[in-house]
Amino acid sequence: MANATAKPEAGLIAIALGDPGGVGPEVALKAIAAELNADETRYLLIGDHDLSQSLAADLGLRLTFKPFTTRGDGGRLFWRNPLARPLPPGLPAGSPEAARAALEFLREGAELCLRGQADALVTAPVNKESIIRSGETDFVGQTELLSALARSGRTAMMLVGCDDRGRWLRVALATTHVPLARVAGSLTREKIELAIELATGACRDLGLPRARVAVCGLNPHAGEGGKIGDEEITTIIPAVEAARARGLDAVGPLAADTLFYYAFRGDYEAVVAMYHDQGLVPLKMIGFETGVNWTLGLPFIRTSPDHGTAYDIAGKGVANPSSMIAAIRLANKLARRA
């Protein structure tokens, strides 16, 4: 007799719909419609059902979602709303109610993954400014919130993307949402070593044949031996040496203004950048429509499209779902390899 609690063969991807006033619901629905016939993957929308079904109809998408109770439910498309009551239609962009709803969708998705009810979580964009204005003044970002919910202090943000010729950049960040004036003071050997470790693991999770990680310097020309800042000497070099002593294939610190050229041509599988824009500017330059935000170190798979809520085009039906499709595909690939 088969085990009644056995994991279904088809994976279940949960999608937190993000800010209802942004493009998240639109790109999620478009992405599901585009991917539905690719395989037997099942999808769980976490958000407001009526708004989602109305939007699907407006977009001309024949998608019907049934209430979700447990991952053993039959079917392909499900919805779950953690809110006490449905959202009113026509919420204005940046409204506090929409911002708070986005956080509830995110928390519900994390809880489902932690309980084994979903194989991966894909998160649509939220708006940090709107969330803070709504009263959630401690909010830093989705990555940080998910790390706290999972009680995981060893996480890092990685962005992956490719150009139209299939050339990839994979960038892990040693610091994330930190004001530029505080980056140097926020860097530690431990953070950099962790980013190297998690980037190495990400290459293995992706099934890459090699996991060579290049580490950026913080200062111009990687400090020029201490002439333009000494963080390379005091912090970054010790982190790289510690990683190499553990058997990791890490090199650096290297000047960031040339390192990304060599990574892009395939010399390195991943890059560790010291701060947000150092890593994300080159990645978005080559893969804006394919970029995916992947949180490394969580006890579950989490990916996200690498764009924001785009309030200016929300509700117009013109949002490009390419990054959401890429986020779903990466989540699906990782779930199948887990």
N, C-alpha and C positions, 0 to 999 in steps of 0.2 A: 504493500500500500504506500502510495506517495506521501511524503511529508506535507501536511496541510499548510505548514508555515514556510515552505520552500520559496525562495526568491523567484519571482516570475522571470521567464527567459528575456522578455522585452524590458529594457530599462525604463525608468521613470525619471524624467527631468522636470524639476520644479522651476517655475519662472515667476519671480516676484516682479510685479508690474510697475514698480517705481512710482514716481509722482504722476497721479492721474491727469494733471494739467499739462504734462509734457508729452513727448513723443514715445515714451516707453510702451504704453499699451499698443500703440499703432505698430511699432517695429516688431513687437513680440508676436502679434497676430499675423503680420505679413511673413515673419520668419517661420512660424509654425506651418502656415499654408504652403510655403515653399519647400519645407523639409518633410512634410507629412508622408509623402510617397517614397522617400529615400530608403526607409527601413521600417521596422516595427516599433520604434521608440514611442513611448507614451509621454504625454505632456500634461502638467498640472499648473494651471494659472492661479496665482495667489493674488487676488484683487477683487474688485467689485464685479459681480457677474453681469448685472443688467447693463452697466456701462460697457463692458467688454463685448457683450452680444450685440448691443446697439452699434458699437464701433465696427464690429465685423460686418454687420449688414451694410453700413455706410460704405465700407471698403469693397463691397461685393465679394466677400469671402464666405464660403459655405462651411462654417465651422460651428459645431454645436458641442457645448461642454456640459457634462453631467456632474452633480455634486460628488466630491471626494470624501470617502470615509476611511479607507485603508488601501494600501498599495496592492492588495489582492483583488480589488474591484476589477470587473471586466470592462473593457473599452479602451479607447486611445486618448480621449480628451476629457480633462476634468477641471473643475474650478473649486476654489476654497476661499472664503472671505473671513478673515479673523476679526473684522469689525463688528461691533454690536448692532449696527444698522447700516443699510445701504447708503452710499454717498449720493448727495443730490446731483442732478445733471448740471452741466454748465459751470463747474467750478472754475473760477478765474485762475489764471496762471499765478503761481506763487502763493496761493491761499494757504493759511495755516492748517485748515482741515485736510487739504490734499497732502501737505508735507507730513503731518502726523500719520496719515493713512499709509504713506510710503514706508515709514519706519515700521509700522505694524506688519505690513506685507513682508518686509525684510526679516523681521524677527520670526515670523511664522515659518518662512522658508528655512531659516537656520534650524529651528526646532524640529521640523520634519526630517531634515537630513540627520540631525543628531540622534533622532529616534529610529533611524533606518527606514523611514517611510518614503524617502526619495533617494535616488542615486547621485544626484548633483543639483546644485542651485545655480541658476542663471539670474542675475539681478539687473533689471532695467534701471535707467538713470534716476537718481534723486537730485534735488537741488539743495546744496549745503546752506546757501544763504537763506532760502525759504524755511528750512528746518530750524535753523538757529532763531530766525524771527518768530517761529511758532512757539518758542519757549524751550526748545531742546538746546540750551546754550553750551552743553558739553560735547555736542556732536562734532567729530573731526572728519569722519568719512566712513563709507560703508566697510572698507577693509578693517578699520579700527573697531567698529561696532561688532562685526562678525567675530573678530579675534576675542573680544571681551565676552560675547555670548558663548563662544566655544571654550572659554577659559584657556586660551592658547596664547602664551607670551612669545612664541617662537614662530612668527609669521613674517612674510615679506610680500610686497606687491611686485608682480612680474607682468610686463606688457609684452605681447607677442603680435607680430604682424608681418605681412609680406607684400612685395610689390607685384605688378602684373606679370613678372617673369618668374615668380616663385622664389625670390630671394628674401630670406627671413632676417629679422632682428628679434632677439629675445632679451629683454632688459629687466633685471631685478634692481630694486631700489634699496639702498642702505638706509635712507630716510624718506619719508613720504610727504605728508602735508605739513611741512615746517617752513615758517617764514625764512626767506633767504638770509636775513641778517643773523639767524640762529642756527644755520646749517652746521657750520664748523664746530660750534659748541655742542651740537647734538650727536656728532659722529663719535662712535666708539669702536675700538677694535672688535668688540663682541658683535655689534650690529653688522659690521662689514663681513666678518667671518661667517655669521649666520646667513647673510645674503649669498655668499659664495656657496655655502653648503646647500641651501635650498635651490639655488640656480642649478647646481650640479644634479640634485635629485630630480628637478624638473626635466632636464635633458634625458635622464633615464626613463622618467615617466612617459615621455614622448616617444621612446624607442629609438633615440638617436644613437648612432654607432660610437659617438665620441662625446665627451662632456668637458670641452676646454672652455674655461671661463676667464674672460679678460676683465680686469678691474680698472675703472677710471681713477685718475688723480682728481683731487678736488680743485687745485689751483691751476692757472694757465701753465702749460708745458709740464704738468705734473710737478710743479714746484721748483724745477731747475735746481735740484739738490739743496733745497732750503732757501734759495734766494728769493722765491716768490711764495712765501708761506711754508710752514714746516709740518703741516698735517700729514703729508705723505710719509715723512720720516717717523713721526711720533705715533701715528695711528694706522695708516693704510698698509705700509710695508709689514709691520708686525702681524696684521691680520692675514695678509697674503702668505707670509711665511708660516703662520700657524696652520692655515688651510693646507698648504703643501706638505707640512709635516704629518698631516692626517691622511695623506695620499690623494688629495684632490688636485686636479689639473688646473691650477690657477696661475695667472701671470699678471704682473702689474706692480705698482700703479703705472698706467700709460696715459699719455696726454689725450684727453677726451676729444680734442679737435681732429685727431687723426684715427683714433681707435675705432670709431664707428665705421669708417671707410673699410678697414680691414675686417671687421665683424660682418659687414654687409656682403663682402665678397666671399665669405665663408671660412676665414681663418679661425674664427671662434664660434662656438655654438651659442654662447650667452655672454652678456655684458653685465657687470655690476656697476651701476651709476651711483654717485654720492648723493644726489638730490633729484627732486621731481623733474624739473625742466631739463636738466642735463641729459636724462635718459629719454624723456617723452618727446622732446622736440624732434630728434632724428627719427624716432619710430613713427610718429604721426606724419612726418614728411613722406615716408616711403609707403606707409600702410594705413592711412587714415580710415579708409572704408573697410579694412580687414582687421583693424586693431582690436585686441581682446585683452582685458584686464583679468589676470589670473592670480588669485590669492594663494600663495604657497604656505604650507605649514599648518593649515586647518585640518581637522579630523574628517572633513568632507570636501568634495570638489565644489569650488565656486568660481564662476567666470562671469564676465560682464562686458557689454559693448563699451568701447573706448570713446564714448562721446557723452554729452550732457543731455539735459531735458529739452533743449532747443524750443523754448517757449514761443519763439517767434514764428515757428512753422507748425506748432502743434494744432491739431484739428483740421489741417488743410489737406491731409491725405497724401502729402508729398515726401514724407520722411523715408530715407533710404535704410532698408533693413539689413544691409550687408554686414555691418559689424555685429548685429544681433545674431545673424545666421552663423557667422564665424564663432561667436561665443557659444552657441548651442552645439555646433559641430565639435568644438574643442572639449566641451563638457561631456559630450557623448563619447568621444574617443577615449578620454581619460577614464570614464566609467566602465567602458568595455575592457580596458586594460587593468582595471583595479582587481 
